[in-house]
């Protein structure tokens, strides 16, 4: 281990932590997630993780990550 925080871990943190994520699923170039508390979502943390954008609609947050969405969703689910 290099001590580096993985992109998946950064995205979880940006979404307010494991306990704030109801579900997450890949959708082509996006991670579509439902969160418990949208106020805990930190777009600055998500952008620092290298995501391309964040779309919010209430408790639904779409994190635009590009073609690695499937891999990241799997990594995130493993961490949850």
Secondary structure, 3 states (H helix, E strand, C coil): CCCCCCHHHHHHHHCCCHHHEEEEEEECCEEEEEECCHHHCCHHHHHHCCCCEEEEECCEEEEECCCCHHHHHHHHHHHC
